[in-house]
Amino acid sequence: MLDSSEKKVIPLKILLAEDDVAVAKAYESILQTAGYRVVGLAHDGMDAVSMTYDLNPDIILMDIKMPRMDGLEAARSINNTRKTFIPIVLVTAYSARSLVEKAKSCGVLGYLVKPVHLDDLVPAVEMAHSAAQKINALEGVVHNLSEELEARKLVEKAKGILMRHLKVEEDEAMKMMQKESTRQRIKLKELARAIIASHSVMT
């Protein structure tokens, strides 16, 4: 049995989006040497978007200037339509400040200027991946809190309906809901939603 120091490390899955095949192969070699797993190669922005959904990479390394859809638009499209944030590192020959500002507005977490070497690429990939994990964790917390708040509001509203119509106290109404939730094997929130819906039909 492996101890904690011997556990196998699963390499990050990286999608490359680069229209220059020779450059893409050079990046692939650098990344594989660093221990990453290149899962796909997109030659334009539209391919990058579709391959992201098919391959679900851990990180995307993407050029800006590409056919059909540039890297900035592809980055915006990818992270505006997904539940989880995918870190994107742009690799480009262009260093204009205006492009850097646009990149930030598209959710890009790294920006490298060509030519790129192993010593540049690995830290950028690792930092972008770490930042994305923190972003996703925070979004998960916010989502869970929102779900909990919604559930509480529904339960309070349904409890109020039972109190008024059955002339019972708050504790009794809550016990009735909990018992019915257990009997039907559904969440309390779903039962509350059903009670509210039934009340709306009858009023």
LINURGI-V449942 format. One record per helix or strand. SS is the DSSP state (alpha for helix, beta for strand). FROM is the first residue (numbers start at 1). TO is the last residue. Records with the same first field share a line. If there is no record, write none. Layout:
BEGIN
SS = FROM-TO ; FROM-TO
END
This chain:
BEGIN
alpha = 4-6 ; 21-33 ; 45-55 ; 71-80 ; 97-105 ; 118-166 ; 170-184 ; 188-202
beta = 13-17 ; 37-42 ; 44-44 ; 59-62 ; 67-67 ; 87-92 ; 110-113
END
